[in-house]
Structure formats: C-alpha cells, structure tokens
C-alpha cells in the first residue's frame, strides 16, 4: 500500500500549528528552541516551539566521545553550573600517542597543536547533557515529542517548507496497516529547523531539492565507533584525555583513536575511521577491536568490563563542505549542516552555537511577522561569529589528510602549531576536495585482504554481542527502513567488484551475504540490528542504499553513553 493510498483510506492527517518546528532533540535543536524562548521572554512575547525526537527519549540516539568545550553552552545558559549541567569532570591532562604495532610514542606537550589542547574542557556524556538540555527547554515551555520520527517534508504551494509529517505507526512488514495502525500527524511551522545530526535523511533531501551544496566541496564523513567501560579503580585517571594516531590504520586511511577517563571509574573509548578509505576489505568495527589490544590501550582496560557500545557517522568535511544553511521556510543546524570541527575532534559546542545563531535570525523573522521565507541574514551572522573563525582556521584539515597520514600530520603541525607562533592565526592558503566518500573504493581484486583476529570476549568483541549492549530494538513487523533503489546491484556490482563491502563497513551486522535457494547468494538485511549510524547511506559505492526513518522510538538507547 502506497503512502498516498494510506492517506486516501485513513486520512486526512491531524495537523498542529507552531511558530517553529524543530526536527531532532540534539544539542543544536535544543539550543535553537531554548534561545527562541529566551528571546521571546525578553520581549514579553509568546512563541510556540515544538521539538520532534525519533529516539525513545532525548539523548537515546545521541552518541559522541565526548570532550566538550563549554563556550557555547555558557552563551546559552550562563548559570549552567548552578542549574546542574552534567559537566562533572574537567580535563586534567592530554596524551597524544603515535602508535606502531607494538609501541607508542607520546608527543611532547610543547609540540601539541592548539586543536589538541583541551585545557578548560570537560569529559562528558553527551547523551546525559542532551537529556538535561531537554529539561531546560521544557521548563521554558518548549514542547518535546519523543518517539516521533519526522518522516516526510511538507511544502506550501510556493515550494517553501511548511513543516513535516511524522511516520505512521503500526504498519506491517508489507506496508499494510495492522490492528495497531495510527496515521502520522502533520506539524506545521512558520519555520522548520532541521537538527537531525550527520547525514540527516530529511536534510539530505533539502540539500538536493534546493541545491544548497552548489559550489561547495563534497561532504566527507567518518564513522565513529565507541564503547563505554567500567574499569579497575586502580587504573582510573579522571580527566585524562588520550588521542592516538597510526596503528592499526594504514598510512593512507584517515582516522585515529580516543580514550577519555570520566568520573566514577568510567572510560569512553573508540576509533574514528574516515569513510573515504579505499580498501573494501577494511572493517572499521574490527579495526577498533584490534586497536583495543594495543598495549597502550589495553593497559587502561584490563580488569574492567564493557557496558556500552555504539556507532555514528560524523560530518568531517568542515567549513568548505558546509551547504548554504537556509532555504524557503527553514534552516539546517548542527551536524545536519556539518558544523563539526574535525581538527579539534569536537562538534557539540559548534552545534549549540549554530542553534544560537539560527534562533537569533528566527526571532527577528518572527518578530517581523514573516513566515516560510528565507532567513537571508543567517549566513552573514554565521560569518561574523567565533564559530566561523574557528572553522575557517581548520578548513584545510581534511584535505591535507586526503594526501596521507604523513602529510596530514605535518601540515596540521604547520597550520595549528607553527603558524600561530609566528602570529598567523589562519593559514593563508586553501585546499579543496572533489571526490565524495562513496567513490573512493578500489576493486577488491586490487587490494590486499585484511585478516582480523578473532575476538577474545574480554578486550575485543564481535558485532552481535556489541549490538546487544547498545540496547538496540526495532519492531520486527514494520516496513524496512533500509531500502535498495535497485535490488539487483548488490550481486551485480558490490559483491563481484568490491567483495561485498556492506558486510564490513556496517558496524552492526545489518548486511550479510547468505546462500539463496537457487544455490547462489543473496544480500540479507537484518534491519533490526541498525544503529542508525548512516554509514551504508554514505559509503555504498553505487549510492543504492537509502536510509529512511523507522517507527519512532526504535533504534539504540545510548543512555549514559
């Protein structure tokens, strides 16, 4: 049954009207909502704001390292300490390690580039912070609807965005209504803010519809894999921040490791792997598992227990990949636009700041009685901000690493250590990229196979046991949210040319090639395992896999991660 059939038979959908509709209860979306309420209160005006969140609760789908720069949070809520913000563990030290297969060399503090100086920052759970931000937003009168996935864009007669529709509930696997069926609802706004995170499925459509990426470098993504551990108290070093480069990734593959000691004997750690890697035999998940076996990493974990796992794509292209953030009726904020600073390995402060800037433009438009037009002042507002200055300083970071680890490391040192000491805050040159992540894979026959060690179940683990501790759950009797444009391509292209890379780049065991009834193979999609990381939507070489929102409330639950 088609969406149109459902509406004709069960419609019309209920509609609710607001001044501003926000899609996504992450740091960017909640910052936008909070600042809108603050600005309206200062003028003794009322503004209605609703936030849709596809996770079961705010924070359920939020995953980050995370070491947080509190600058933007302080702008949003200057008294965040008194309000009980969960920033409990200040950074006490930075270790940057260059790893070989068996050794580790620490970079002297005197040679650390400015982007890796975490003095004044905090080791946090971004999931916990988002849950707290949601409480602050609700206290100001923001309505938050968790468990409702924005599934459809709505447009007015002039082609401007007028809101979104939530997904239907209670559809069976074949798309027909079950006894539990409920029609989705429409949320109309004078403006709609898209804050879905990296590779947002609605944000992506908006970029394509309005040509928002015209003249920009292609967005570049990485996959961040993360685990949460409770460690031996004797090994705890609260506030220690460790970053690694080198092993196990080869010199042509962008990425590195992180390990952060939080409060209470907890450690968050993981590996970031650029999705522009070229060898289709590479498995980011297995690279992380063997990274943990390095003596320099194992030393933090022995005697501990893994209690959480997750994975999420990261928008790492930087300033030169940012699309135009505004279009008729709406705005992209945070990682839906791509404001993360990959050089600093930080995005939450940038997301919050982008939300603040968007809220200021929205407030002026609402005060003037406008609706469904373009927030033309926002690009200039962004270019006058400290966020633009920060991203401009780091604009070449990803482009240098496209030339390999040696060149990337050297030029990061030049641009973020040497030049600032010479009084040059931003490099006087700009590099551009032209190749998207999905186009970088080489044929499997031209690349060396990578044999990964079997997990020991103590330090290293397999995919399915990892998915289990991510608390992932989807209703099995629902339409597949991982769709193929052409069902023949996996066997016609991916398997013979690239060795079936989806079975390796997925960090959750969603894709596997299994025997078919005719004696051949078929691609099996285990959608119930999906972590919503969006890697398949990004890395598939034919761009044949399309991620769409499943029923609201499904997916991982990263509480405390």
Helices and strands as residue ranges (DSSP letters): H 3-10, E 15-23, H 27-42, E 49-53, E 67-68, H 71-76, E 89-90, E 93-99, E 104-106, G 109-111, G 114-116, E 122-123, H 126-139, E 143-146, E 150-155, E 161-166, E 169-171, E 177-182, E 186-194, H 201-210, E 221-230, G 233-235, E 240-246, E 255-261, E 266-274, H 284-291, H 295-301, E 305-315, G 319-321, E 326-327, E 330-332, G 334-336, H 348-367, H 378-383, H 386-393, H 397-401, H 405-413, I 414-418, H 419-421, G 437-439, G 444-446, H 463-468, E 482-484, H 489-489, I 490-494, H 495-498, H 502-505, E 511-515, E 521-525, G 527-529, H 535-539, E 545-547
